[in-house]
Amino acid sequence: MTTEYTPLWLTADYWQGRFVSNDTPWELGHPSAVLLEGAEELENRGVSIRDTRILSPGCGRGSDALAFVERGAHVLAIDWSDVAIADIRVRYERLSDMKGSLEVESGDFFAIDARQVEVVIEHTFFCAIDPTARQQYVDRVSTWLVPGGYLVGNFFILSEGEAQALSGLSLTQAGEGPPFATTVTELLRLLDTRYETVLLRPASRSEPGRRPGMEWLGIFRKR
């Protein structure tokens, strides 16, 4: 009898352990410049951030979520790790003159009851889940978004040639586990059934020294 293998990164214990040991190189300690660029792109298209309901799945210690709160949004931040959630609560309590509000919840994004939001912000969550769960991710985000709502993300994009050279699209030195990159072809294939592509291009403010040329800004509108 064989036992079905569950990748470690599909378990809450894995992510809890990473935060407990502070093995979180994806945590920038400041908001993603790519997401801030995305916020500006929305504003340029007449989509206000102030008073907008925003979901931040896989929020980690919350730098991105808090940046949108500071801009007047009402953000729900979700993470599997209790340690990460405790950290974001402390950071929020220490801030003053916040224009928006923050709600945090610990749990599995795929199991938590969906609420209605106008924007979902994506940074190092899509790349952290197993590639086999990507269609489930797309469907789940759609459940949260109101019609006409936006998915705004910082995506790790490889060329088709680079993707073919990587087993499982893993960007780690060991060649397995997150982060997993994607390609333009795959991303559009996953999203086109539910979303209109508003913008997808290399980010003009990519994080210095962080996989140059791989960070892409994507904005997609739910049909």
C-alpha positions as CSV (number, residue, x, y, z in Angstrom):
1,M,0.0,0.0,0.0
2,T,1.3,3.4,-0.9
3,T,0.8,6.6,1.1
4,E,-0.1,9.7,-0.9
5,Y,2.6,12.3,-0.7
6,T,1.7,15.8,0.4
7,P,4.4,18.4,-0.3
8,L,5.5,20.1,2.9
9,W,4.6,23.5,1.6
10,L,0.9,22.5,1.4
11,T,0.8,22.2,5.2
12,A,0.3,24.9,7.9
13,D,3.2,23.4,10.0
14,Y,5.7,24.1,7.2
15,W,4.9,27.8,7.0
16,Q,4.6,28.1,10.8
17,G,8.1,26.6,11.1
18,R,9.5,29.1,8.5
19,F,8.2,32.1,10.5
20,V,9.2,30.6,13.9
21,S,12.8,30.2,12.6
22,N,12.6,33.5,10.8
23,D,13.5,31.7,7.6
24,T,11.4,34.1,5.5
25,P,13.6,35.6,2.7
26,W,10.5,36.7,0.8
27,E,9.7,39.2,3.6
28,L,11.0,42.5,2.4
29,G,10.3,44.5,5.6
30,H,8.6,47.1,3.4
31,P,5.8,47.1,0.8
32,S,6.4,45.6,-2.6
33,A,7.2,48.5,-5.0
34,V,5.5,46.5,-7.7
35,L,2.2,46.5,-5.7
36,L,2.5,50.2,-5.0
37,E,3.0,50.6,-8.8
38,G,-0.2,48.6,-9.2
39,A,-2.1,50.8,-6.8
40,E,-1.1,53.9,-8.8
41,E,-2.2,52.2,-12.0
42,L,-5.6,51.5,-10.5
43,E,-5.9,55.2,-9.4
44,N,-4.9,56.3,-12.9
45,R,-7.9,54.2,-14.2
46,G,-10.3,55.9,-11.7
47,V,-10.3,53.0,-9.2
48,S,-9.8,54.6,-5.7
49,I,-7.9,52.8,-3.0
50,R,-9.5,54.8,-0.2
51,D,-12.5,53.0,1.4
52,T,-11.9,50.0,-0.9
53,R,-12.3,46.5,0.6
54,I,-9.0,44.6,-0.1
55,L,-8.0,41.0,0.5
56,S,-4.3,40.1,1.1
57,P,-3.9,36.3,1.1
58,G,-0.7,34.9,2.4
59,C,0.0,38.3,4.0
60,G,3.0,37.2,6.0
61,R,4.1,40.0,8.4
62,G,1.8,42.4,6.5
63,S,4.0,45.1,4.9
64,D,1.8,45.1,1.8
65,A,-1.4,45.0,3.7
66,L,-0.5,47.9,6.0
67,A,0.7,50.0,3.0
68,F,-2.9,49.8,1.6
69,V,-4.4,50.5,5.0
70,E,-2.3,53.7,5.1
71,R,-3.8,54.6,1.8
72,G,-7.3,54.4,3.3
73,A,-8.3,50.8,2.3
74,H,-10.1,48.3,4.6
75,V,-7.9,45.3,4.4
76,L,-8.5,41.7,5.4
77,A,-5.1,39.9,5.8
78,I,-4.9,36.1,5.9
79,D,-2.0,33.8,6.7
80,W,-1.6,30.2,7.7
81,S,1.0,31.2,10.3
82,D,-0.1,32.3,13.8
83,V,3.3,33.9,14.2
84,A,2.9,36.1,11.1
85,I,-0.6,37.1,12.2
86,A,0.7,38.1,15.6
87,D,3.4,40.2,14.0
88,I,1.0,42.1,11.8
89,R,-1.3,42.8,14.7
90,V,1.6,44.3,16.7
91,R,2.7,46.4,13.7
92,Y,-0.8,47.7,13.1
93,E,-1.3,48.6,16.8
94,R,2.0,50.6,16.7
95,L,0.9,52.7,13.7
96,S,-0.9,56.1,14.1
97,D,-3.0,58.2,11.9
98,M,-4.2,55.2,9.8
99,K,-6.7,56.2,7.1
100,G,-8.1,52.7,6.7
101,S,-8.6,49.6,8.8
102,L,-7.1,46.2,9.1
103,E,-8.7,42.8,10.0
104,V,-6.5,39.7,10.3
105,E,-7.3,36.1,10.3
106,S,-5.2,32.9,10.7
107,G,-6.2,30.0,8.5
108,D,-6.2,28.3,5.1
109,F,-7.1,30.7,2.4
110,F,-8.8,27.9,0.5
111,A,-11.0,27.0,3.4
112,I,-11.9,30.3,5.0
113,D,-15.4,31.5,4.2
114,A,-15.2,34.0,1.3
115,R,-16.4,37.6,1.7
116,Q,-16.8,40.2,-0.9
117,V,-13.9,42.6,-1.7
118,E,-13.1,44.9,-4.6
119,V,-9.4,44.2,-4.8
120,V,-7.2,41.2,-4.1
121,I,-3.4,42.0,-3.8
122,E,-1.0,39.2,-4.7
123,H,2.6,39.1,-3.7
124,T,4.6,35.8,-3.1
125,F,1.4,33.8,-2.5
126,F,0.7,32.5,-6.0
127,C,4.4,31.5,-6.3
128,A,4.2,29.8,-2.9
129,I,1.4,27.3,-3.5
130,D,2.0,24.1,-5.4
131,P,1.6,24.7,-9.2
132,T,-1.1,22.0,-9.2
133,A,-3.3,24.2,-7.1
134,R,-3.1,27.3,-9.4
135,Q,-6.5,26.7,-11.0
136,Q,-8.0,26.3,-7.5
137,Y,-6.3,29.6,-6.6
138,V,-7.8,31.4,-9.6
139,D,-11.3,30.1,-8.8
140,R,-11.0,31.0,-5.1
141,V,-9.9,34.5,-5.8
142,S,-12.9,34.9,-8.1
143,T,-15.2,33.8,-5.3
144,W,-13.9,36.7,-3.1
145,L,-14.0,39.4,-5.8
146,V,-17.2,41.3,-6.7
147,P,-18.0,41.5,-10.4
148,G,-15.6,44.0,-11.9
149,G,-13.2,43.6,-9.0
150,Y,-9.4,43.5,-9.5
151,L,-6.6,41.1,-8.9
152,V,-3.4,43.1,-8.6
153,G,-0.2,41.1,-8.4
154,N,3.5,40.9,-8.4
155,F,4.2,37.7,-10.4
156,F,7.5,35.9,-11.0
157,I,7.6,35.4,-14.8
158,L,10.0,33.2,-16.7
159,S,10.4,33.0,-20.5
160,E,9.1,29.9,-22.1
161,G,12.7,28.7,-22.6
162,E,13.7,29.3,-19.0
163,A,10.5,27.5,-17.8
164,Q,11.3,24.4,-19.9
165,A,14.7,24.2,-18.3
166,L,13.3,24.1,-14.8
167,S,11.6,21.1,-13.3
168,G,8.4,22.1,-11.7
169,L,9.3,25.8,-12.3
170,S,11.0,25.9,-8.8
171,L,13.3,28.8,-8.4
172,T,15.2,27.3,-5.5
173,Q,18.8,26.0,-5.8
174,A,17.5,22.5,-4.9
175,G,15.0,22.7,-7.7
176,E,12.0,21.9,-5.6
177,G,9.6,23.8,-3.3
178,P,8.5,27.4,-3.4
179,P,8.9,29.9,-4.9
180,F,7.5,28.6,-8.2
181,A,7.7,30.9,-11.3
182,T,5.1,31.0,-14.1
183,T,5.1,32.1,-17.7
184,V,2.9,34.7,-19.5
185,T,1.3,31.8,-21.4
186,E,0.3,29.9,-18.2
187,L,-0.8,32.9,-16.3
188,L,-3.1,34.1,-19.1
189,R,-4.4,30.6,-19.7
190,L,-5.4,30.3,-16.0
191,L,-7.0,33.8,-15.8
192,D,-8.6,34.3,-19.2
193,T,-11.8,32.3,-18.4
194,R,-12.7,34.6,-15.4
195,Y,-10.7,37.8,-15.9
196,E,-10.0,40.5,-18.4
197,T,-6.3,41.4,-18.6
198,V,-6.0,45.1,-17.9
199,L,-2.2,45.1,-17.7
200,L,0.6,42.6,-17.7
201,R,4.2,43.8,-18.1
202,P,7.6,43.8,-16.5
203,A,7.5,46.0,-13.4
204,S,9.2,49.3,-13.7
205,R,10.0,49.3,-10.0
206,S,11.3,45.8,-9.4
207,E,13.0,45.1,-6.1
208,P,16.7,45.7,-6.5
209,G,18.7,42.5,-6.6
210,R,15.6,40.3,-6.5
211,R,15.6,38.2,-9.6
212,P,16.0,41.1,-12.1
213,G,13.5,41.1,-14.9
214,M,11.3,38.4,-13.4
215,E,8.9,40.6,-11.4
216,W,5.9,41.5,-13.5
217,L,3.0,43.7,-12.6
218,G,-0.4,42.1,-13.5
219,I,-3.8,43.7,-13.1
220,F,-6.8,41.6,-14.0
221,R,-10.5,42.5,-13.8
222,K,-13.1,39.9,-12.9
223,R,-15.6,39.5,-15.7
